[in-house]
Structure formats: C-alpha cells, structure tokens
Amino acid sequence: MDTQLFLGIFTNEDDVVNATRATNSAGYTIHDVYTPYAVHGLEKAMGLKPSRLTWACLAFAAAGLLLGVFAQFWIGSIDWPLNVGGKPFNSLPAYLPVIFELTVLIGGLGVVFTMLVRAKLYPGKAVWLPDAGVTNDRFVIALVQKDASFDSGAVRHLWEEFNLIEAKSLAEVPC
C-alpha cells in the first residue's frame, strides 16, 4: 500500500527530539523518525509503547528451559540410563549446565528471529531511505498525510522553531 509522507529534515539530534515531541503533542501521525544512530529519548518523544520483545524472549527462554529439563531427564532416566558410580539416573545438579545453555540459546535465537520478522527485515527486501543524508548526518521526521486536510504549512511553521533544514512531500512511498 502506498502512503503519502511529509518529511522534515534536521541536522541536530536535540532539534529532532524536540520537534518530534512537539509534533506528537500537536496530534500529527508520525510514520517514523530516521536517524543515523540511536538517539536517546526519541522513543518517548514519539509516544511509542515499550517493546514486547522482552515477553517474546521470556517465552522462548521458558521453552528452552523446558526442552532442557525434558531432554535431560528423558535421556538420562528413560532412553539411556547409565549407572555411573551408583548415582541416581535423574540427578538435577548434573543437568543444570545444559539446561542453562539451552535456556540462553533458544531465548536469544528466538528473540532475534522475532525481531527480524516483526521489523520485516528479510533477505531481498528493497531498501528505502527518505533522504540520502540520513545514513550520515541528517535526521528525518516522516508524517503520514492522511487526507487533504493535512496542513503542510502549519507543520513547516511548527518545525522551523527547531532549525528545520528542508521540508518536502513524497507522493509515492512504499511502506
């Protein structure tokens, strides 16, 4: 689906954070903010909710823990019980390193794959940048132009307070 965006280009990270906060307070729909590096406080200025990836990590880690416990007990007690020095077949302290490693491994891999799927990052995806300088030294705020009532002049006036370099509208944007 193609979306029309209105872009504001800035050169300072403090300006883009303050402009994003003012834009969000004014009620405009922010599509995204593009930066060359992570900017502290930008997610709060955009009004984003906390990430749910921590819950995905917890779910995958719990699955790894259960897999480790089940596999160790099944292999050591049912499938291939070995009597080593008269120790019991289901000795939990001997299983803890494998259980821990599976918890960390499956939790880590699961959250990475979940993040890639959620962010729609896959091989062969076409790259789109709103401005060529966003990978070097530019910061870009992209607003969604929902309908004809969008007033680009008012947005431009709002952003000029925060040292706006350029404002432009993009008609055909793949999202």
Sine and cosine of phi, psi and omega as CSV:
sin_phi,cos_phi,sin_psi,cos_psi,sin_omega,cos_omega
0.00,0.00,0.74,-0.67,0.00,-1.00
-1.00,0.02,0.62,-0.78,-0.05,-1.00
-0.79,-0.61,0.58,-0.81,0.10,-1.00
-1.00,-0.06,0.76,-0.65,-0.01,-1.00
-0.86,-0.51,0.50,-0.86,0.13,-0.99
-0.90,-0.44,0.84,-0.54,-0.13,-0.99
-0.95,-0.31,0.64,-0.77,0.15,-0.99
-0.85,-0.52,0.79,-0.61,-0.09,-1.00
-0.94,-0.34,0.76,-0.65,-0.04,-1.00
-0.78,-0.62,0.29,-0.96,0.02,-1.00
-0.91,-0.42,-0.09,1.00,-0.07,-1.00
-0.83,-0.56,0.68,-0.73,-0.04,-1.00
-0.94,0.35,-0.55,0.83,0.06,-1.00
-0.91,0.41,-0.63,0.78,0.04,-1.00
-0.89,0.45,-0.67,0.74,-0.04,-1.00
-0.94,0.35,-0.58,0.81,0.04,-1.00
-0.92,0.40,-0.71,0.70,0.01,-1.00
-0.92,0.40,-0.64,0.77,0.04,-1.00
-0.91,0.40,-0.62,0.79,0.04,-1.00
-0.91,0.42,-0.68,0.73,0.02,-1.00
-0.88,0.48,-0.70,0.72,0.00,-1.00
-0.92,0.38,-0.62,0.78,0.01,-1.00
-0.92,0.40,-0.67,0.74,0.02,-1.00
-0.92,0.40,-0.64,0.77,0.03,-1.00
-0.92,0.40,-0.52,0.86,0.01,-1.00
-0.97,0.25,-0.18,0.98,0.09,-1.00
1.00,-0.09,0.20,0.98,0.03,-1.00
-0.99,0.17,0.48,-0.88,0.01,-1.00
-1.00,0.04,0.91,-0.40,0.00,-1.00
-1.00,0.04,0.86,-0.50,0.06,-1.00
-0.95,0.30,-0.79,0.61,0.02,-1.00
-0.17,-0.99,0.26,-0.97,0.11,-0.99
-0.84,-0.55,0.86,-0.51,-0.06,-1.00
-0.99,-0.17,0.79,-0.61,-0.02,-1.00
-0.70,-0.71,0.44,-0.90,0.02,-1.00
-0.97,0.25,-0.27,0.96,0.02,-1.00
-0.45,-0.89,0.20,-0.98,-0.01,-1.00
-0.91,0.41,0.74,-0.67,-0.02,-1.00
-0.91,-0.40,0.86,-0.52,-0.03,-1.00
-0.92,0.40,0.75,-0.66,0.05,-1.00
1.00,0.01,-0.08,1.00,-0.04,-1.00
-0.94,0.35,-0.61,0.80,-0.01,-1.00
-0.90,0.43,-0.57,0.82,0.04,-1.00
-0.95,0.32,-0.63,0.78,0.02,-1.00
-0.92,0.40,-0.53,0.85,0.02,-1.00
-0.98,0.21,-0.28,0.96,-0.03,-1.00
0.99,0.15,0.45,0.89,-0.01,-1.00
-0.97,0.23,0.55,-0.84,0.07,-1.00
-0.99,0.16,0.36,-0.93,0.06,-1.00
-0.87,0.49,0.52,-0.85,-0.04,-1.00
-0.92,0.39,0.57,-0.82,0.07,-1.00
-1.00,-0.10,0.13,0.99,0.03,-1.00
-0.90,0.44,-0.45,0.89,0.04,-1.00
-0.90,0.43,-0.58,0.81,0.04,-1.00
-0.95,0.33,-0.59,0.81,0.08,-1.00
-0.90,0.43,-0.65,0.76,0.04,-1.00
-0.89,0.46,-0.67,0.74,0.03,-1.00
-0.88,0.47,-0.67,0.74,0.00,-1.00
-0.90,0.43,-0.71,0.71,0.01,-1.00
-0.92,0.38,-0.62,0.78,0.04,-1.00
-0.91,0.43,-0.64,0.77,0.05,-1.00
-0.91,0.42,-0.62,0.78,0.05,-1.00
-0.90,0.43,-0.65,0.76,0.05,-1.00
-0.90,0.43,-0.64,0.77,0.04,-1.00
-0.89,0.45,-0.73,0.68,0.00,-1.00
-0.90,0.43,-0.64,0.77,0.05,-1.00
-0.89,0.46,-0.69,0.73,0.01,-1.00
-0.89,0.46,-0.71,0.70,0.01,-1.00
-0.90,0.44,-0.76,0.65,-0.03,-1.00
-0.88,0.48,-0.74,0.68,-0.05,-1.00
-0.90,0.44,-0.69,0.72,-0.02,-1.00
-0.90,0.44,-0.73,0.69,-0.01,-1.00
-0.93,0.36,-0.62,0.79,-0.01,-1.00
-0.93,0.37,-0.71,0.70,0.00,-1.00
-0.92,0.39,-0.72,0.70,-0.10,-1.00
-0.98,0.21,-0.40,0.92,-0.08,-1.00
-0.94,-0.35,-0.50,0.87,-0.12,-0.99
-0.92,-0.40,-0.83,0.56,-0.13,-0.99
-0.96,0.26,-0.70,0.71,-0.09,-1.00
-0.63,-0.78,0.92,0.40,-0.02,-1.00
-0.96,0.29,0.81,-0.59,0.05,-1.00
-0.88,-0.48,0.77,-0.64,0.05,-1.00
-1.00,-0.02,0.97,-0.23,-0.02,-1.00
-0.93,-0.37,0.96,-0.29,0.06,-1.00
0.91,0.42,0.40,0.91,0.03,-1.00
0.97,0.24,0.22,0.98,0.02,-1.00
-0.97,0.23,0.43,-0.90,0.01,-1.00
-0.93,0.36,0.42,-0.91,-0.03,-1.00
-0.93,0.37,-0.54,0.84,-0.06,-1.00
-0.94,-0.33,0.91,0.42,-0.03,-1.00
-1.00,0.01,0.97,-0.23,-0.07,-1.00
-0.86,0.51,-0.68,0.73,-0.03,-1.00
-0.85,0.53,-0.52,0.86,0.03,-1.00
-0.95,0.30,-0.38,0.93,-0.06,-1.00
-1.00,-0.01,-0.25,0.97,-0.11,-0.99
-0.85,0.52,-0.68,0.73,0.01,-1.00
-0.87,0.50,-0.68,0.74,0.00,-1.00
-0.93,0.37,-0.65,0.76,0.03,-1.00
-0.88,0.47,-0.70,0.72,0.02,-1.00
-0.89,0.46,-0.73,0.69,-0.03,-1.00
-0.89,0.45,-0.65,0.76,0.03,-1.00
-0.92,0.38,-0.59,0.81,0.05,-1.00
-0.88,0.48,-0.75,0.66,-0.02,-1.00
-0.93,0.37,-0.70,0.72,-0.05,-1.00
-0.90,0.44,-0.78,0.62,-0.06,-1.00
-0.95,0.33,-0.58,0.81,0.09,-1.00
-0.89,0.46,-0.71,0.70,0.00,-1.00
-0.92,0.40,-0.75,0.66,0.00,-1.00
-0.90,0.43,-0.64,0.77,0.00,-1.00
-0.89,0.45,-0.68,0.73,-0.02,-1.00
-0.95,0.33,-0.54,0.84,0.05,-1.00
-0.92,0.40,-0.73,0.69,0.02,-1.00
-0.91,0.41,-0.60,0.80,0.06,-1.00
-0.89,0.45,-0.68,0.73,0.03,-1.00
-0.89,0.45,-0.66,0.75,0.01,-1.00
-0.91,0.42,-0.65,0.76,0.03,-1.00
-0.93,0.37,-0.70,0.72,-0.04,-1.00
-0.91,0.42,-0.59,0.80,0.00,-1.00
-1.00,0.07,0.02,1.00,-0.01,-1.00
0.83,0.55,0.66,0.75,0.07,-1.00
-0.99,-0.16,0.94,-0.35,-0.02,-1.00
-0.61,-0.79,0.35,-0.94,-0.02,-1.00
-0.89,0.46,0.69,-0.72,0.05,-1.00
1.00,0.02,0.02,1.00,0.01,-1.00
-0.93,0.36,0.71,-0.71,0.01,-1.00
-0.94,0.34,0.71,-0.70,-0.02,-1.00
-1.00,0.09,0.69,-0.72,0.07,-1.00
-0.72,-0.70,0.81,-0.59,0.08,-1.00
-0.86,-0.52,0.67,-0.74,-0.01,-1.00
-0.95,0.32,-0.45,0.89,0.00,-1.00
-0.48,-0.88,0.63,-0.77,-0.07,-1.00
-0.90,0.45,-0.48,0.88,-0.05,-1.00
-0.98,0.17,-0.07,1.00,-0.06,-1.00
-0.93,0.37,-0.32,0.95,0.06,-1.00
-1.00,0.05,-0.17,0.99,-0.03,-1.00
-0.92,-0.39,-0.93,0.37,-0.17,-0.99
-0.57,-0.82,0.24,0.97,-0.02,-1.00
-0.93,-0.37,0.49,-0.87,0.06,-1.00
-0.85,-0.52,0.75,-0.66,-0.11,-0.99
-0.81,-0.59,0.77,-0.63,0.16,-0.99
-0.98,-0.21,0.78,-0.63,0.02,-1.00
-0.91,-0.41,0.86,-0.50,0.05,-1.00
-0.96,-0.27,0.54,-0.84,0.05,-1.00
-1.00,0.09,0.79,-0.62,0.11,-0.99
-1.00,-0.05,0.99,-0.12,-0.11,-0.99
-0.95,0.32,-0.70,0.71,-0.07,-1.00
-0.49,-0.87,-0.16,-0.99,-0.05,-1.00
-0.95,0.31,-0.23,0.97,-0.01,-1.00
-0.98,0.18,-0.06,1.00,0.03,-1.00
-0.92,0.39,0.83,-0.56,-0.05,-1.00
-0.98,-0.21,0.99,-0.12,-0.03,-1.00
-0.93,0.38,-0.48,0.88,0.03,-1.00
-0.91,0.41,-0.63,0.78,0.02,-1.00
-0.93,0.37,-0.62,0.79,0.02,-1.00
-0.93,0.38,-0.69,0.72,0.03,-1.00
-0.87,0.50,-0.67,0.74,0.03,-1.00
-0.90,0.43,-0.63,0.78,0.05,-1.00
-0.89,0.45,-0.68,0.74,-0.07,-1.00
-0.97,0.22,-0.42,0.91,-0.03,-1.00
-0.89,0.46,-0.42,0.91,0.06,-1.00
-0.90,0.43,-0.38,0.93,-0.06,-1.00
-0.94,-0.34,0.55,0.84,0.08,-1.00
0.87,0.49,0.80,0.60,0.05,-1.00
-0.91,0.42,0.76,-0.65,0.05,-1.00
-1.00,0.05,-0.75,0.66,-0.06,-1.00
-0.45,-0.89,0.56,-0.83,0.11,-0.99
-0.77,-0.64,0.71,-0.70,-0.01,-1.00
-0.50,-0.86,0.35,-0.94,0.02,-1.00
-0.94,-0.34,0.69,-0.73,0.06,-1.00
-0.92,-0.40,0.84,-0.55,-0.08,-1.00
-0.99,0.17,-0.74,0.67,-0.08,-1.00
-0.92,-0.39,0.97,-0.26,-0.04,-1.00
-0.81,-0.59,0.87,-0.49,0.08,-1.00
-0.96,0.27,0.78,-0.63,-0.01,-1.00
-0.87,-0.49,0.00,0.00,0.00,0.00
